[in-house]
Every structure is written in C-alpha cells, then in structure tokens.
Amino acid sequence: MRLGRCIVALVCSTGAASAGEFDPFAVDLVSLIECREEARTYNSFALWLTGEPAAAEALGWQEVASDNPFLKEYRLPAAIGIFGYNADRVAFTASGPMAVLDGVAPDELAKKLAITPEIATAGKFLGEKVVLEAKEEDLGMVFETRITLNVSTVDSHPGKTLAGCSYRIEVR
C-alpha cells in the first residue's frame, strides 16, 4: 500500500515515540484535521493506523472503498464537528487527514479559513495555508517541518470538499 509505506518511512525518519509511549486512543481526530497537533503526533498515529491490522476497527471506523489510490477513507461511528460543519468520513493522504464534507463549497470554506486558492476552476479547487514552518537540528541532521491547512476537491469524490491538514517532515 503506497500510503502506508510513505507514512512508515516518514515516521521512522522522525524519531516518533515508541509504541509504549504513544496512546492512539488519546489522539483527538479533530485537532489532527484542524492542524492543532504536532507532526510527530500525527506521524505516530498514522503509523499505528496503517501498521495495526485492527486499528480502524478498534476506533469503530469502517473502511470506505475508493477508486482513488491516493486516499484511504473511513466512515466514522459518529459525525465530528469540523471547521463549523459535520463530517462522518475522513480520508488520509500520504501526509495527513482530511474531513470529507458534503455540500460545502470549497471556495467559501477556504475564505472562512483564510486559505488562498492555488486552483479555483469550475472543476477543481486546491488551496493551502501554511500553519508552521520550522527547522530543527539534531545529531547532525536537519529536520524541516511544514504543516499546512488544505481545502480541495478531487474527481473521485464529486460534490464533496476535502479539508484538513498536511504534516510533512523532511530530513536532510
């Protein structure tokens, strides 16, 4: 699975907390989606979710079949309040979680979240806002963290808006 390999590689390269220190049930999904968590928290959660065969089931999540190979989507046991809307589905990209919103205009949501659109056409919307850019040096390596809040549409989800966070850490 492409998404799983990307997440595993990222977590392994960032010194994520060991399994004994990390409690995936303590992670707040809304905070992850709204970019209010640290990249290491997201990476630890993503590693657990993709690495444990029964992780989604333990959370009460049901996997949703998708034709989009870049998204891993789940139906939540109950809707969550996110960005002032309700969502009962979440999709994970290679870099973060996105709420799958029904009937929400992407341009209006982007404006509400102060996100500048990079693409805004009748068939496609894509915008992001940088939440954090940081560099940290440790053991001779430089860790560059970039967290962005994103709003987009994708062809595989007509009539839906995806909104959430991208957590990226590059090691140099």
Buried (B, 14 or more C-beta within 10 A) or exposed (E): EEBBEBBBEBBEBBBBBEEEEBEBEEBEBBEBBBBEBEBBBBBBBBBBBBEEEEBBEEBEBEEBEBEEEBBBBBBBEEEBEBBEBBBBBBBBBBBBBBBBBEEBBBBEBBBBBEBEBEEBEEEBBBBBBEBEEEEEEEEEEEBEBBBBBBBBBBEBBEEBBBBBBBBBBEEE
